[in-house]
Every structure is written in structure tokens, then in C-alpha cells.
Amino acid sequence: FSSFTQADSSISKQYGGTGLGLAISKSLCEKTGGDIKLSSEVGKGSLFTATFVMEIPLESEIPNEVADDSELNDVIPDLYGKRILLAEDIAVNREIVRELLSITNAEIDEAVDGKLAYEMFISDEKGYDIVLMDVQMPVMDGLTATRKIRESGISNAKTIPIIAMTANVFIDDVDKCIKAGMNAHLGKPIDFKQVFNTLKKFLL
């Protein structure tokens, strides 16, 4: 739980240090009156157990804008009949986007890297309506996958909207996405309103 310790200097370039993650986690737990504990066994793994002391507000104490968010309903598009190809290598991120898009009634297929996304696109008989493409992925990155889709010769390869979804949000990063053939850029962490408005723009 110490800050910026290096487990083994020989692997620093490949793995880096333990950083601040555990130190911050311990501090957050303790600030709530809780704690975090570790049990570890060489060759088997480590188990971290965190406890928090939290107050649950009464229903009357919940702000109206949280209890009744009618603004959200105005933003959600109805995408019934639309097919979305989601390319994202991190399982948690795929789950978040999938849950977010489930309320739109769209059909969602998932690819865990750019190569699989490209293969799914060119082999799909029904045809996708839009591609949500992460940029940094193993096997094949999103920029390369986008270029290969555009050059594939499939009937809608030149026109299908391909939207970058990436934590790389600098101007140069956005320019690289557009030059690779993407139509728009969504930064991470995902802003659900921005996602819905982008889907509306390209699909409705």
C-alpha cells in the first residue's frame, strides 16, 4: 500500500511500479471509517477485501433531478432495427457500453480487437449500420481496422459511420481518427448524452 514502489527494478520498463492505486484505495476506505486488507499466497494470487461505512439517504432526501431524470428520456434514441458493431478489447468497457445501448433497442455485436471487427464487418450478410471503434486494441488497432474497412470493397464500406471511442482526446489524436476514415470522435470516460446524440446524428 505504499506509493510508487517498484516490485522488481528489472521489469520496470515492461510493467512499471505499483503506483498510487492501492495507496489511494486505502485512503478512501479509511476516510469512510472502513479498511482494506490483503491476503496473498505465492503462486496462487492475492485477495483484497475493502469495507466502507456509508449512509443510505432516505427517499425524501434524494434530489428531484436524480429521482426523476426526465431529461435522460428525451436523449435516448429508439434504434430498433439498427445494428451496431462495437470494437473494444476491455471486457468491462464492453459491458458498460452494451448496458448503455441496451435501452436503445439496437442489436449489438462485439469484437475484442480490430482484426475481429474487420472480419465481422466484411463477413456479415445483414450489414451493420454503425461501428463504434476503440483505437488502442491488441492484434490490430482501431485506426488500421478502420482503413481496412474503408478499403474492403464491401457495398457500404465507404459510407458506414465509424465512430472512435477512445481515451486519446488530444487534437492530434482526433485528427488521426478522422484521417484514418472515422466520422466522429467520442472521448472516454463515456458521456452517455454525447453517445446518444452521436447515434441520433448518424442513424436517425
Rosetta constraint file for C-alpha pairs under 8 A:
AtomPair CA 1 CA 22 HARMONIC 5.12 0.50
AtomPair CA 1 CA 23 HARMONIC 4.79 0.50
AtomPair CA 1 CA 26 HARMONIC 7.22 0.50
AtomPair CA 2 CA 20 HARMONIC 7.54 0.50
AtomPair CA 2 CA 22 HARMONIC 7.44 0.50
AtomPair CA 2 CA 23 HARMONIC 5.77 0.50
AtomPair CA 3 CA 18 HARMONIC 7.37 0.50
AtomPair CA 3 CA 19 HARMONIC 5.67 0.50
AtomPair CA 3 CA 20 HARMONIC 5.04 0.50
AtomPair CA 3 CA 22 HARMONIC 7.87 0.50
AtomPair CA 3 CA 23 HARMONIC 5.95 0.50
AtomPair CA 4 CA 17 HARMONIC 5.97 0.50
AtomPair CA 4 CA 18 HARMONIC 5.89 0.50
AtomPair CA 4 CA 19 HARMONIC 4.25 0.50
AtomPair CA 4 CA 20 HARMONIC 6.12 0.50
AtomPair CA 5 CA 17 HARMONIC 5.63 0.50
AtomPair CA 5 CA 18 HARMONIC 5.76 0.50
AtomPair CA 5 CA 19 HARMONIC 6.56 0.50
AtomPair CA 6 CA 12 HARMONIC 7.12 0.50
AtomPair CA 6 CA 16 HARMONIC 7.10 0.50
AtomPair CA 6 CA 17 HARMONIC 4.46 0.50
AtomPair CA 6 CA 18 HARMONIC 6.35 0.50
AtomPair CA 7 CA 17 HARMONIC 6.53 0.50
AtomPair CA 7 CA 18 HARMONIC 7.28 0.50
AtomPair CA 8 CA 12 HARMONIC 6.73 0.50
AtomPair CA 11 CA 15 HARMONIC 5.93 0.50
AtomPair CA 11 CA 16 HARMONIC 7.08 0.50
AtomPair CA 12 CA 16 HARMONIC 4.40 0.50
AtomPair CA 12 CA 17 HARMONIC 6.55 0.50
AtomPair CA 18 CA 22 HARMONIC 7.80 0.50
AtomPair CA 20 CA 24 HARMONIC 5.93 0.50
AtomPair CA 21 CA 25 HARMONIC 6.15 0.50
AtomPair CA 22 CA 26 HARMONIC 6.10 0.50
AtomPair CA 23 CA 27 HARMONIC 6.27 0.50
AtomPair CA 24 CA 28 HARMONIC 6.14 0.50
AtomPair CA 25 CA 29 HARMONIC 6.22 0.50
AtomPair CA 25 CA 36 HARMONIC 7.72 0.50
AtomPair CA 26 CA 30 HARMONIC 6.19 0.50
AtomPair CA 26 CA 35 HARMONIC 6.63 0.50
AtomPair CA 26 CA 36 HARMONIC 5.83 0.50
AtomPair CA 27 CA 31 HARMONIC 6.14 0.50
AtomPair CA 28 CA 32 HARMONIC 6.71 0.50
AtomPair CA 29 CA 33 HARMONIC 6.61 0.50
AtomPair CA 29 CA 34 HARMONIC 4.89 0.50
AtomPair CA 29 CA 35 HARMONIC 5.03 0.50
AtomPair CA 29 CA 36 HARMONIC 6.51 0.50
AtomPair CA 29 CA 50 HARMONIC 6.96 0.50
AtomPair CA 29 CA 51 HARMONIC 6.57 0.50
AtomPair CA 29 CA 52 HARMONIC 5.75 0.50
AtomPair CA 30 CA 34 HARMONIC 4.94 0.50
AtomPair CA 30 CA 35 HARMONIC 5.33 0.50
AtomPair CA 30 CA 52 HARMONIC 7.96 0.50
AtomPair CA 32 CA 52 HARMONIC 5.83 0.50
AtomPair CA 32 CA 53 HARMONIC 5.29 0.50
AtomPair CA 32 CA 54 HARMONIC 6.89 0.50
AtomPair CA 33 CA 52 HARMONIC 6.59 0.50
AtomPair CA 33 CA 53 HARMONIC 5.64 0.50
AtomPair CA 34 CA 50 HARMONIC 7.49 0.50
AtomPair CA 34 CA 51 HARMONIC 5.00 0.50
AtomPair CA 34 CA 52 HARMONIC 4.52 0.50
AtomPair CA 34 CA 53 HARMONIC 5.71 0.50
AtomPair CA 35 CA 50 HARMONIC 5.89 0.50
AtomPair CA 35 CA 51 HARMONIC 5.39 0.50
AtomPair CA 35 CA 52 HARMONIC 6.95 0.50
AtomPair CA 36 CA 48 HARMONIC 6.86 0.50
AtomPair CA 36 CA 49 HARMONIC 5.51 0.50
AtomPair CA 36 CA 50 HARMONIC 4.24 0.50
AtomPair CA 36 CA 51 HARMONIC 6.28 0.50
AtomPair CA 37 CA 48 HARMONIC 5.66 0.50
AtomPair CA 37 CA 49 HARMONIC 5.23 0.50
AtomPair CA 37 CA 50 HARMONIC 6.51 0.50
AtomPair CA 38 CA 46 HARMONIC 6.97 0.50
AtomPair CA 38 CA 47 HARMONIC 5.73 0.50
AtomPair CA 38 CA 48 HARMONIC 4.65 0.50
AtomPair CA 38 CA 49 HARMONIC 6.49 0.50
AtomPair CA 39 CA 46 HARMONIC 5.78 0.50
AtomPair CA 39 CA 47 HARMONIC 5.30 0.50
AtomPair CA 39 CA 48 HARMONIC 6.67 0.50
AtomPair CA 40 CA 44 HARMONIC 7.70 0.50
AtomPair CA 40 CA 45 HARMONIC 5.87 0.50
AtomPair CA 40 CA 46 HARMONIC 4.18 0.50
AtomPair CA 40 CA 47 HARMONIC 6.24 0.50
AtomPair CA 41 CA 45 HARMONIC 5.69 0.50
AtomPair CA 41 CA 46 HARMONIC 6.45 0.50
AtomPair CA 57 CA 61 HARMONIC 5.97 0.50
AtomPair CA 57 CA 62 HARMONIC 6.86 0.50
AtomPair CA 58 CA 62 HARMONIC 6.93 0.50
AtomPair CA 62 CA 66 HARMONIC 6.76 0.50
AtomPair CA 62 CA 67 HARMONIC 6.37 0.50
AtomPair CA 63 CA 67 HARMONIC 6.30 0.50
AtomPair CA 64 CA 68 HARMONIC 5.78 0.50
AtomPair CA 64 CA 69 HARMONIC 7.84 0.50
AtomPair CA 65 CA 69 HARMONIC 5.46 0.50
AtomPair CA 69 CA 73 HARMONIC 7.48 0.50
AtomPair CA 70 CA 74 HARMONIC 6.79 0.50
AtomPair CA 71 CA 75 HARMONIC 6.73 0.50
AtomPair CA 72 CA 76 HARMONIC 6.50 0.50
AtomPair CA 72 CA 193 HARMONIC 7.85 0.50
AtomPair CA 75 CA 193 HARMONIC 6.53 0.50
AtomPair CA 75 CA 196 HARMONIC 6.44 0.50
AtomPair CA 75 CA 197 HARMONIC 6.99 0.50
AtomPair CA 76 CA 103 HARMONIC 7.59 0.50
AtomPair CA 76 CA 104 HARMONIC 6.49 0.50
AtomPair CA 76 CA 196 HARMONIC 5.99 0.50
AtomPair CA 77 CA 104 HARMONIC 5.75 0.50
AtomPair CA 77 CA 196 HARMONIC 6.52 0.50
AtomPair CA 77 CA 199 HARMONIC 7.64 0.50
AtomPair CA 77 CA 200 HARMONIC 6.32 0.50
AtomPair CA 78 CA 104 HARMONIC 4.95 0.50
AtomPair CA 78 CA 105 HARMONIC 6.29 0.50
AtomPair CA 78 CA 106 HARMONIC 7.69 0.50
AtomPair CA 79 CA 104 HARMONIC 5.29 0.50
AtomPair CA 79 CA 105 HARMONIC 5.48 0.50
AtomPair CA 79 CA 106 HARMONIC 4.91 0.50
AtomPair CA 79 CA 203 HARMONIC 7.81 0.50
AtomPair CA 80 CA 104 HARMONIC 6.99 0.50
AtomPair CA 80 CA 105 HARMONIC 4.81 0.50
AtomPair CA 80 CA 106 HARMONIC 5.05 0.50
AtomPair CA 80 CA 107 HARMONIC 7.64 0.50
AtomPair CA 81 CA 105 HARMONIC 7.71 0.50
AtomPair CA 81 CA 106 HARMONIC 6.24 0.50
AtomPair CA 81 CA 107 HARMONIC 7.15 0.50
AtomPair CA 82 CA 106 HARMONIC 5.22 0.50
AtomPair CA 82 CA 107 HARMONIC 6.23 0.50
AtomPair CA 82 CA 128 HARMONIC 7.58 0.50
AtomPair CA 82 CA 129 HARMONIC 6.06 0.50
AtomPair CA 82 CA 203 HARMONIC 7.92 0.50
AtomPair CA 83 CA 106 HARMONIC 5.93 0.50
AtomPair CA 83 CA 107 HARMONIC 4.76 0.50
AtomPair CA 83 CA 108 HARMONIC 5.95 0.50
AtomPair CA 83 CA 109 HARMONIC 7.71 0.50
AtomPair CA 83 CA 127 HARMONIC 7.65 0.50
AtomPair CA 83 CA 128 HARMONIC 5.05 0.50
AtomPair CA 83 CA 129 HARMONIC 5.31 0.50
AtomPair CA 83 CA 130 HARMONIC 6.92 0.50
AtomPair CA 84 CA 106 HARMONIC 6.95 0.50
AtomPair CA 84 CA 107 HARMONIC 6.07 0.50
AtomPair CA 84 CA 108 HARMONIC 4.80 0.50
AtomPair CA 84 CA 109 HARMONIC 6.28 0.50
AtomPair CA 84 CA 128 HARMONIC 5.94 0.50
AtomPair CA 84 CA 129 HARMONIC 6.04 0.50
AtomPair CA 84 CA 130 HARMONIC 5.23 0.50
AtomPair CA 84 CA 131 HARMONIC 5.88 0.50
AtomPair CA 84 CA 132 HARMONIC 7.36 0.50
AtomPair CA 85 CA 108 HARMONIC 5.96 0.50
AtomPair CA 85 CA 109 HARMONIC 4.98 0.50
AtomPair CA 85 CA 110 HARMONIC 5.94 0.50
AtomPair CA 85 CA 111 HARMONIC 7.42 0.50
AtomPair CA 85 CA 117 HARMONIC 7.48 0.50
AtomPair CA 85 CA 121 HARMONIC 7.99 0.50
AtomPair CA 85 CA 128 HARMONIC 6.60 0.50
AtomPair CA 85 CA 130 HARMONIC 6.42 0.50
AtomPair CA 85 CA 131 HARMONIC 4.73 0.50
AtomPair CA 85 CA 132 HARMONIC 6.19 0.50
AtomPair CA 86 CA 94 HARMONIC 7.66 0.50
AtomPair CA 86 CA 108 HARMONIC 6.91 0.50
AtomPair CA 86 CA 109 HARMONIC 6.08 0.50
AtomPair CA 86 CA 110 HARMONIC 4.80 0.50
AtomPair CA 86 CA 111 HARMONIC 6.12 0.50
AtomPair CA 86 CA 117 HARMONIC 7.85 0.50
AtomPair CA 86 CA 131 HARMONIC 5.99 0.50
AtomPair CA 86 CA 132 HARMONIC 4.85 0.50
AtomPair CA 86 CA 133 HARMONIC 6.27 0.50
AtomPair CA 87 CA 110 HARMONIC 5.90 0.50
AtomPair CA 87 CA 111 HARMONIC 4.62 0.50
AtomPair CA 87 CA 112 HARMONIC 5.90 0.50
AtomPair CA 87 CA 113 HARMONIC 6.14 0.50
AtomPair CA 87 CA 114 HARMONIC 6.58 0.50
AtomPair CA 87 CA 117 HARMONIC 5.95 0.50
AtomPair CA 87 CA 131 HARMONIC 7.49 0.50
AtomPair CA 87 CA 132 HARMONIC 6.09 0.50
AtomPair CA 87 CA 133 HARMONIC 4.88 0.50
AtomPair CA 87 CA 134 HARMONIC 5.86 0.50
AtomPair CA 87 CA 142 HARMONIC 7.99 0.50
AtomPair CA 88 CA 93 HARMONIC 7.09 0.50
AtomPair CA 88 CA 94 HARMONIC 6.09 0.50
AtomPair CA 88 CA 110 HARMONIC 7.49 0.50
AtomPair CA 88 CA 111 HARMONIC 6.32 0.50
AtomPair CA 88 CA 112 HARMONIC 5.26 0.50
AtomPair CA 88 CA 113 HARMONIC 6.23 0.50
AtomPair CA 88 CA 133 HARMONIC 6.72 0.50
AtomPair CA 88 CA 134 HARMONIC 5.29 0.50
AtomPair CA 88 CA 137 HARMONIC 7.09 0.50
AtomPair CA 89 CA 93 HARMONIC 8.00 0.50
AtomPair CA 89 CA 94 HARMONIC 7.65 0.50
AtomPair CA 89 CA 111 HARMONIC 7.40 0.50
AtomPair CA 89 CA 112 HARMONIC 4.28 0.50
AtomPair CA 89 CA 113 HARMONIC 5.46 0.50
AtomPair CA 89 CA 134 HARMONIC 7.79 0.50
AtomPair CA 89 CA 137 HARMONIC 5.80 0.50
AtomPair CA 89 CA 138 HARMONIC 7.32 0.50
AtomPair CA 90 CA 94 HARMONIC 6.39 0.50
AtomPair CA 90 CA 112 HARMONIC 7.39 0.50
AtomPair CA 91 CA 95 HARMONIC 6.22 0.50
AtomPair CA 92 CA 96 HARMONIC 6.26 0.50
AtomPair CA 93 CA 97 HARMONIC 6.26 0.50
AtomPair CA 94 CA 98 HARMONIC 5.90 0.50
AtomPair CA 94 CA 110 HARMONIC 7.68 0.50
AtomPair CA 95 CA 99 HARMONIC 6.05 0.50
AtomPair CA 96 CA 100 HARMONIC 6.11 0.50
AtomPair CA 97 CA 101 HARMONIC 6.05 0.50
AtomPair CA 98 CA 102 HARMONIC 5.95 0.50
AtomPair CA 98 CA 108 HARMONIC 7.33 0.50
AtomPair CA 99 CA 103 HARMONIC 7.52 0.50
AtomPair CA 100 CA 192 HARMONIC 7.35 0.50
AtomPair CA 101 CA 105 HARMONIC 7.44 0.50
AtomPair CA 101 CA 106 HARMONIC 7.07 0.50
AtomPair CA 102 CA 106 HARMONIC 6.77 0.50
AtomPair CA 110 CA 117 HARMONIC 7.81 0.50
AtomPair CA 111 CA 116 HARMONIC 5.66 0.50
AtomPair CA 111 CA 117 HARMONIC 5.15 0.50
AtomPair CA 111 CA 120 HARMONIC 7.82 0.50
AtomPair CA 112 CA 116 HARMONIC 6.76 0.50
AtomPair CA 112 CA 117 HARMONIC 7.52 0.50
AtomPair CA 112 CA 137 HARMONIC 7.90 0.50
AtomPair CA 113 CA 117 HARMONIC 6.34 0.50
AtomPair CA 113 CA 137 HARMONIC 5.47 0.50
AtomPair CA 113 CA 138 HARMONIC 5.90 0.50
AtomPair CA 113 CA 139 HARMONIC 6.38 0.50
AtomPair CA 113 CA 140 HARMONIC 6.18 0.50
AtomPair CA 113 CA 141 HARMONIC 7.07 0.50
AtomPair CA 113 CA 142 HARMONIC 7.88 0.50
AtomPair CA 114 CA 118 HARMONIC 6.17 0.50
AtomPair CA 114 CA 133 HARMONIC 7.97 0.50
AtomPair CA 114 CA 137 HARMONIC 6.53 0.50
AtomPair CA 114 CA 138 HARMONIC 7.49 0.50
AtomPair CA 114 CA 139 HARMONIC 6.91 0.50
AtomPair CA 114 CA 140 HARMONIC 4.61 0.50
AtomPair CA 114 CA 141 HARMONIC 5.27 0.50
AtomPair CA 114 CA 142 HARMONIC 5.36 0.50
AtomPair CA 114 CA 144 HARMONIC 7.48 0.50
AtomPair CA 114 CA 145 HARMONIC 5.10 0.50
AtomPair CA 115 CA 119 HARMONIC 6.24 0.50
AtomPair CA 115 CA 139 HARMONIC 6.46 0.50
AtomPair CA 115 CA 140 HARMONIC 5.17 0.50
AtomPair CA 115 CA 141 HARMONIC 7.81 0.50
AtomPair CA 115 CA 145 HARMONIC 6.36 0.50
AtomPair CA 116 CA 120 HARMONIC 5.96 0.50
AtomPair CA 117 CA 121 HARMONIC 6.13 0.50
AtomPair CA 117 CA 145 HARMONIC 7.24 0.50
AtomPair CA 118 CA 122 HARMONIC 6.33 0.50
AtomPair CA 118 CA 145 HARMONIC 5.80 0.50
AtomPair CA 118 CA 146 HARMONIC 7.76 0.50
AtomPair CA 118 CA 148 HARMONIC 7.06 0.50
AtomPair CA 118 CA 149 HARMONIC 6.05 0.50
AtomPair CA 119 CA 123 HARMONIC 6.06 0.50
AtomPair CA 120 CA 124 HARMONIC 5.81 0.50
AtomPair CA 121 CA 127 HARMONIC 7.46 0.50
AtomPair CA 121 CA 128 HARMONIC 7.23 0.50
AtomPair CA 121 CA 149 HARMONIC 7.43 0.50
AtomPair CA 122 CA 149 HARMONIC 7.57 0.50
AtomPair CA 122 CA 152 HARMONIC 7.27 0.50
AtomPair CA 122 CA 154 HARMONIC 6.55 0.50
AtomPair CA 124 CA 128 HARMONIC 7.70 0.50
AtomPair CA 128 CA 160 HARMONIC 7.77 0.50
AtomPair CA 129 CA 160 HARMONIC 6.32 0.50
AtomPair CA 129 CA 161 HARMONIC 7.32 0.50
AtomPair CA 129 CA 203 HARMONIC 7.35 0.50
AtomPair CA 130 CA 160 HARMONIC 5.83 0.50
AtomPair CA 130 CA 161 HARMONIC 5.03 0.50
AtomPair CA 130 CA 162 HARMONIC 5.99 0.50
AtomPair CA 130 CA 163 HARMONIC 7.72 0.50
AtomPair CA 130 CA 202 HARMONIC 7.99 0.50
AtomPair CA 130 CA 203 HARMONIC 7.75 0.50
AtomPair CA 131 CA 160 HARMONIC 7.55 0.50
AtomPair CA 131 CA 161 HARMONIC 6.33 0.50
AtomPair CA 131 CA 162 HARMONIC 4.65 0.50
AtomPair CA 131 CA 163 HARMONIC 6.09 0.50
AtomPair CA 132 CA 162 HARMONIC 6.00 0.50
AtomPair CA 132 CA 163 HARMONIC 4.89 0.50
AtomPair CA 132 CA 164 HARMONIC 6.07 0.50
AtomPair CA 132 CA 165 HARMONIC 6.42 0.50
AtomPair CA 133 CA 142 HARMONIC 5.90 0.50
AtomPair CA 133 CA 162 HARMONIC 6.72 0.50
AtomPair CA 133 CA 163 HARMONIC 5.84 0.50
AtomPair CA 133 CA 164 HARMONIC 4.88 0.50
AtomPair CA 133 CA 165 HARMONIC 5.65 0.50
AtomPair CA 134 CA 141 HARMONIC 7.79 0.50
AtomPair CA 134 CA 142 HARMONIC 5.60 0.50
AtomPair CA 134 CA 164 HARMONIC 5.80 0.50
AtomPair CA 134 CA 165 HARMONIC 4.82 0.50
AtomPair CA 134 CA 166 HARMONIC 5.46 0.50
AtomPair CA 135 CA 141 HARMONIC 5.62 0.50
AtomPair CA 135 CA 142 HARMONIC 4.09 0.50
AtomPair CA 135 CA 143 HARMONIC 6.07 0.50
AtomPair CA 135 CA 164 HARMONIC 6.67 0.50
AtomPair CA 135 CA 165 HARMONIC 6.92 0.50
AtomPair CA 135 CA 166 HARMONIC 5.85 0.50
AtomPair CA 136 CA 141 HARMONIC 5.30 0.50
AtomPair CA 136 CA 142 HARMONIC 6.32 0.50
AtomPair CA 136 CA 166 HARMONIC 7.55 0.50
AtomPair CA 137 CA 141 HARMONIC 4.73 0.50
AtomPair CA 137 CA 142 HARMONIC 6.65 0.50
AtomPair CA 140 CA 144 HARMONIC 6.56 0.50
AtomPair CA 140 CA 145 HARMONIC 6.55 0.50
AtomPair CA 141 CA 145 HARMONIC 6.26 0.50
AtomPair CA 142 CA 146 HARMONIC 5.99 0.50
AtomPair CA 142 CA 164 HARMONIC 7.91 0.50
AtomPair CA 143 CA 147 HARMONIC 6.36 0.50
AtomPair CA 143 CA 176 HARMONIC 7.83 0.50
AtomPair CA 143 CA 177 HARMONIC 6.45 0.50
AtomPair CA 143 CA 180 HARMONIC 5.68 0.50
AtomPair CA 144 CA 148 HARMONIC 6.22 0.50
AtomPair CA 144 CA 180 HARMONIC 7.48 0.50
AtomPair CA 145 CA 149 HARMONIC 6.15 0.50
AtomPair CA 146 CA 150 HARMONIC 6.24 0.50
AtomPair CA 146 CA 162 HARMONIC 7.40 0.50
AtomPair CA 146 CA 180 HARMONIC 6.39 0.50
AtomPair CA 146 CA 181 HARMONIC 6.29 0.50
AtomPair CA 146 CA 182 HARMONIC 6.89 0.50
AtomPair CA 147 CA 151 HARMONIC 6.22 0.50
AtomPair CA 147 CA 180 HARMONIC 5.66 0.50
AtomPair CA 147 CA 181 HARMONIC 6.28 0.50
AtomPair CA 148 CA 152 HARMONIC 5.85 0.50
AtomPair CA 149 CA 153 HARMONIC 7.99 0.50
AtomPair CA 149 CA 157 HARMONIC 5.84 0.50
AtomPair CA 149 CA 158 HARMONIC 7.98 0.50
AtomPair CA 150 CA 157 HARMONIC 4.95 0.50
AtomPair CA 150 CA 158 HARMONIC 5.20 0.50
AtomPair CA 150 CA 181 HARMONIC 7.05 0.50
AtomPair CA 151 CA 157 HARMONIC 7.15 0.50
AtomPair CA 151 CA 158 HARMONIC 7.70 0.50
AtomPair CA 152 CA 157 HARMONIC 6.53 0.50
AtomPair CA 153 CA 157 HARMONIC 6.31 0.50
AtomPair CA 156 CA 160 HARMONIC 5.65 0.50
AtomPair CA 161 CA 182 HARMONIC 7.12 0.50
AtomPair CA 161 CA 183 HARMONIC 5.86 0.50
AtomPair CA 161 CA 202 HARMONIC 6.76 0.50
AtomPair CA 162 CA 181 HARMONIC 7.63 0.50
AtomPair CA 162 CA 182 HARMONIC 4.95 0.50
AtomPair CA 162 CA 183 HARMONIC 5.58 0.50
AtomPair CA 162 CA 184 HARMONIC 7.17 0.50
AtomPair CA 163 CA 182 HARMONIC 5.77 0.50
AtomPair CA 163 CA 183 HARMONIC 5.75 0.50
AtomPair CA 163 CA 184 HARMONIC 5.00 0.50
AtomPair CA 163 CA 185 HARMONIC 5.74 0.50
AtomPair CA 163 CA 186 HARMONIC 7.09 0.50
AtomPair CA 164 CA 177 HARMONIC 6.79 0.50
AtomPair CA 164 CA 182 HARMONIC 6.62 0.50
AtomPair CA 164 CA 183 HARMONIC 7.89 0.50
AtomPair CA 164 CA 184 HARMONIC 6.24 0.50
AtomPair CA 164 CA 185 HARMONIC 4.63 0.50
AtomPair CA 164 CA 186 HARMONIC 5.78 0.50
AtomPair CA 164 CA 187 HARMONIC 7.97 0.50
AtomPair CA 165 CA 185 HARMONIC 6.25 0.50
AtomPair CA 165 CA 186 HARMONIC 4.79 0.50
AtomPair CA 165 CA 187 HARMONIC 5.80 0.50
AtomPair CA 165 CA 188 HARMONIC 6.74 0.50
AtomPair CA 166 CA 185 HARMONIC 7.77 0.50
AtomPair CA 166 CA 186 HARMONIC 6.53 0.50
AtomPair CA 166 CA 187 HARMONIC 5.22 0.50
AtomPair CA 166 CA 188 HARMONIC 5.48 0.50
AtomPair CA 167 CA 187 HARMONIC 5.38 0.50
AtomPair CA 167 CA 188 HARMONIC 4.52 0.50
AtomPair CA 167 CA 189 HARMONIC 6.98 0.50
AtomPair CA 168 CA 173 HARMONIC 5.87 0.50
AtomPair CA 168 CA 174 HARMONIC 7.73 0.50
AtomPair CA 168 CA 187 HARMONIC 6.95 0.50
AtomPair CA 168 CA 188 HARMONIC 7.84 0.50
AtomPair CA 169 CA 173 HARMONIC 5.97 0.50
AtomPair CA 169 CA 174 HARMONIC 6.40 0.50
AtomPair CA 169 CA 187 HARMONIC 5.88 0.50
AtomPair CA 170 CA 174 HARMONIC 6.41 0.50
AtomPair CA 171 CA 175 HARMONIC 6.16 0.50
AtomPair CA 172 CA 176 HARMONIC 6.23 0.50
AtomPair CA 173 CA 177 HARMONIC 6.46 0.50
AtomPair CA 174 CA 178 HARMONIC 6.37 0.50
AtomPair CA 174 CA 185 HARMONIC 6.46 0.50
AtomPair CA 175 CA 179 HARMONIC 6.05 0.50
AtomPair CA 176 CA 180 HARMONIC 6.11 0.50
AtomPair CA 177 CA 181 HARMONIC 6.66 0.50
AtomPair CA 177 CA 182 HARMONIC 5.49 0.50
AtomPair CA 177 CA 184 HARMONIC 7.87 0.50
AtomPair CA 177 CA 185 HARMONIC 7.35 0.50
AtomPair CA 178 CA 182 HARMONIC 4.79 0.50
AtomPair CA 178 CA 183 HARMONIC 6.21 0.50
AtomPair CA 178 CA 184 HARMONIC 7.03 0.50
AtomPair CA 186 CA 190 HARMONIC 7.21 0.50
AtomPair CA 186 CA 194 HARMONIC 7.51 0.50
AtomPair CA 186 CA 195 HARMONIC 7.21 0.50
AtomPair CA 187 CA 191 HARMONIC 7.82 0.50
AtomPair CA 190 CA 194 HARMONIC 7.91 0.50
AtomPair CA 190 CA 195 HARMONIC 7.38 0.50
AtomPair CA 191 CA 195 HARMONIC 6.31 0.50
AtomPair CA 192 CA 196 HARMONIC 6.18 0.50
AtomPair CA 193 CA 197 HARMONIC 6.04 0.50
AtomPair CA 194 CA 198 HARMONIC 6.04 0.50
AtomPair CA 195 CA 199 HARMONIC 6.24 0.50
AtomPair CA 196 CA 200 HARMONIC 6.16 0.50
AtomPair CA 197 CA 201 HARMONIC 6.16 0.50
AtomPair CA 198 CA 202 HARMONIC 6.41 0.50
AtomPair CA 199 CA 203 HARMONIC 5.67 0.50
AtomPair CA 199 CA 204 HARMONIC 7.56 0.50
AtomPair CA 200 CA 204 HARMONIC 5.08 0.50
